[in-house]
Amino acid sequence: MIKVLIVDDSASVRTLFAEMFKREDDFEVVGCAEDGYSALRMVRDLKPDVVSMDVNLPDCDGFSITRMIMEENPVPIVVVSAVYSATDAEIGFRLIDTGALTFHKKPALNSGYFEEQMQEIITSVRLMSEVRVVRRKRRFRNAADQNRPQPLEGNFLPAPSSGKDKVVCIGASTGGPQAIKQILMSIPHEFTAPILVVQHMSEGFTEGMVNWLKRYTGHDVRRAAHGDLLESGTIYFAPEGSHMEVSAERKIVLTDSASVNESRPSVSVLFNSAAQNLGRSAVGVLLTGMGRDGADGLLAIRRKGGYTIAQDEETSIVFGMPGEAVKIGAAISILPIEKIGDYLNRIFLGLPEET
């Protein structure tokens, strides 16, 4: 049984969430906390496997409580909170910096999608309960060092074509925000290849993620718009509800066609367009996430002569998407997340030798 602790200041939400989790055969609701310090005490005393955490608590903000839990009694934390604006969404991403694993928009009973959205939360909580978390300690880094790539072992061959014509395409789902942030923090501002990103996430979070990454990485991060001509050093995020493709003219194409791999935007749609229209200039990176979206597209990039990277199992929160890519031989390199940014910089300068 998965022991879950529900933290929310609303009694009705606590009751509703408890009933929804109790319907599942593999969950046991060990407690419900109405404020932050009760949550801190219950985590210590009840030792849950996972915590469902609201951001807005009456006695202490979610940042402080999440940080204290991760410093004292680390446990997987899934943030479930109302999102009314980009600022609200950005709070969810800031919670990731304090130790939360992922987050979801709190479903509205009158939305017509309550059952579907609640099931997504339950599935996420189930998956996150299996993640191994470690005690957090405060770490201070020199801001000037945050974008400096670390040395990488391995032999590199000269690129057959200029690295400056490369376009990087990144796909991610569960655990993706942390992974993408780490990559962007590790590539220098001199890295001028455009980067296109498809990140599966709950509705209402894309603009908050863009703002969060822009603030913490210093890179030019923006939501993609139909017809955008790719600019050097710019990171483009697919907007919610639209597939993102790249054309042979290096323009962004947004479409509202049917979901692919149960996703819109779909990583596979982006990767397949990059394979078809960019060929050897495409670099595909498939990061942590559940399902198989992106695996076939990564293989298409490799078959067209592009370079492909999959995040390794040890550093993936969920090894679904990259794992599927590895199974079908789509990845040239399988790397821990801390190495991927440096690899991208090396590819920009000269392609690594395939092993």
Order of alpha helices (4+ residues) and beta strands (2+ residues): beta-alpha-beta-alpha-beta-alpha-beta-alpha-beta-alpha-beta-alpha-beta-alpha-beta-beta-beta-beta-alpha-beta-alpha-beta-alpha-beta-alpha
